[in-house]
Amino acid sequence: MSLSGLNSLYREMILDHSEHPHHKHKLENSTNKVTLKNPTCGDVINLEINVSDEKITDIGFTGEGCTISQSSASMMTDAVLSKTITESLEMAQIFSDMVMGQKRSAEDLEKLGDAAILSSVMQFPARIKCATLCWWALRKSLGEEVDD
Amino acid sequence: MDNKFQKIRNDFPILKQKVNDEPLAYLDNAATSQKPQAVIDEIVRYYQNDNANTHRSVHTLGERATEEYEEARGKVQKFINAPESREIIFTKGTTDSLNLLAATYGETNINAGDEIVVSYMEHHSNLIPWQQLALRKHATLKYIELTADGQLDMDDASRKITDKTKIVAIAHVSNVLGVTNDIKKLAAITHQHNAVIIVDGAQAVPHQPVDVQALDVDFYAFSGHKMLGPMGIGVLYGKSKLLNAMPPYQYGGEMINFVEKYQSTWTDIPWKFEAGTQNVIGAIGLGKAIDYLTEIGMQNIADYEHELVSYALPKMLGIPGITVYGPHDSTVHNGVISFNLTNLHPHDLATALDMDGVAVRAGHHCAQPLMKYLGVVATARASFYFYNNRADVDQLLQAIQETKEFFKV
């Protein structure tokens, strides 16, 4: 029996975020809004943010998905709230590198806050997309070109 | 019987491995089947001894390759009881077969205002070619509804198929709901309205005897890889009268009669539809798979799988918090069981089951309209083949139990 192996992916913090996601609500009068889907599993994220003076002043998400996608979105909203656009996009890059197994410094990973715990998803290649969907939504909402 | 099927398992080398330190319980057979040693050996034998291009070369290897390729066609013909071997066209798979039909039969026979009838349980491969054809031709696409327990609503089929209908495209066995549709009856209704019936048999041919004459279907498509054969080979059966009247699908080598500077004429069926170098080893491998299946007997396979479903389905239905889609009555349920656990996404479920060595599919199963119809985003799906056994089912049940405990659902 090897469900114990699941512990490396479904850490307590990930399960907590998934059960009680932070910032899971609609925003009133958001400045940037984007919907992204993961066509292979049907997961959907609607991400809304308020940007003023180049800063993310408010953020919220709705949609549905698995434990990994929900907790990742929750941790991302914590991480990027009140960060500048430049900082947020840098974090998106750090996150993407991290789950793809590319080495980033401890200092970089610290910038992600709780979200750094999702480095564990690297060992489950089929699930990487679940973790990155929200970050792609963030990139797109901040005006980066993203393949849907 | 059970004993015989236990021995059969040894013919499949891939099943002997461990996955995540657990014995592999491969329950993703609706996606693809594993290959017996006989098929693997056949592929090696062909490449070591007989490999050449077919229908072109006068030399000995060319003769052998051609003979074996055409022999495979004959095996397919017998296997589905087609009247003639020239009615068997080799394709890349079910998707390719159905796209061929949409691009040839569909293109020449569908006009504005015509109707094409499909059902809510179609796989995308038997839906999108018709949806796009309808858009191109300003034809109407109609969906046959399902009954509350997930079977095809035959009363609705009688209503939806009308004199305006030109094509009825329907799955023989659903890849999600595990139901077998009454093709014979649907063919009769279709023919009353002078339309043709096109059947997606991808989930039927590997698991039960199929007789295209008894069903009286006009076209029938299926894939080799779901029935022990290699990937990249499939079949399109069509009545010769219809195939003869259809334009070619692709142009190029070996599908021509005479080529002049500004005109060409086409060779006869089936080769008219087999342009370019074909997947010869795919066909020969499929032929070997058919030999293997025939030796066991398709009725025996159907009976054995049925027994396995009768064992698995009631036990699965007994798990608190589980939803099983499709009929709950084992007598009308094939070896495809789609399910969800309350408060757990099927992808989390599939990852957890994999840690216990159990391979299932999770997702929309290339049937997004059906997912919407069922009101779900995705489901998990366990699908059996005759090399599975009760131990695989028990391993699945145990893994589901452990998953529930892990996620506290």
Chai-1 contact restraints between the chains, C-beta under 6 A:
chainA,res_idxA,chainB,res_idxB,connection_type,confidence,min_distance_angstrom,max_distance_angstrom,comment,restraint_id
A,S2,B,N20,contact,1.0,0.0,6.0,A-B,restraint_1
A,S2,B,D21,contact,1.0,0.0,6.0,A-B,restraint_2
A,S2,B,E22,contact,1.0,0.0,6.0,A-B,restraint_3
A,S2,B,M355,contact,1.0,0.0,6.0,A-B,restraint_4
A,L3,B,M355,contact,1.0,0.0,6.0,A-B,restraint_5
A,L3,B,E402,contact,1.0,0.0,6.0,A-B,restraint_6
A,L3,B,F406,contact,1.0,0.0,6.0,A-B,restraint_7
A,G5,B,M355,contact,1.0,0.0,6.0,A-B,restraint_8
A,L6,B,A352,contact,1.0,0.0,6.0,A-B,restraint_9
A,L6,B,M355,contact,1.0,0.0,6.0,A-B,restraint_10
A,L6,B,F406,contact,1.0,0.0,6.0,A-B,restraint_11
A,C41,B,H347,contact,1.0,0.0,6.0,A-B,restraint_12
A,C41,B,G363,contact,1.0,0.0,6.0,A-B,restraint_13
A,C41,B,A378,contact,1.0,0.0,6.0,A-B,restraint_14
A,G42,B,H364,contact,1.0,0.0,6.0,A-B,restraint_15
A,G42,B,V377,contact,1.0,0.0,6.0,A-B,restraint_16
A,G42,B,A378,contact,1.0,0.0,6.0,A-B,restraint_17
A,C66,B,H345,contact,1.0,0.0,6.0,A-B,restraint_18
A,C66,B,H347,contact,1.0,0.0,6.0,A-B,restraint_19
A,C66,B,D348,contact,1.0,0.0,6.0,A-B,restraint_20
A,T67,B,D348,contact,1.0,0.0,6.0,A-B,restraint_21
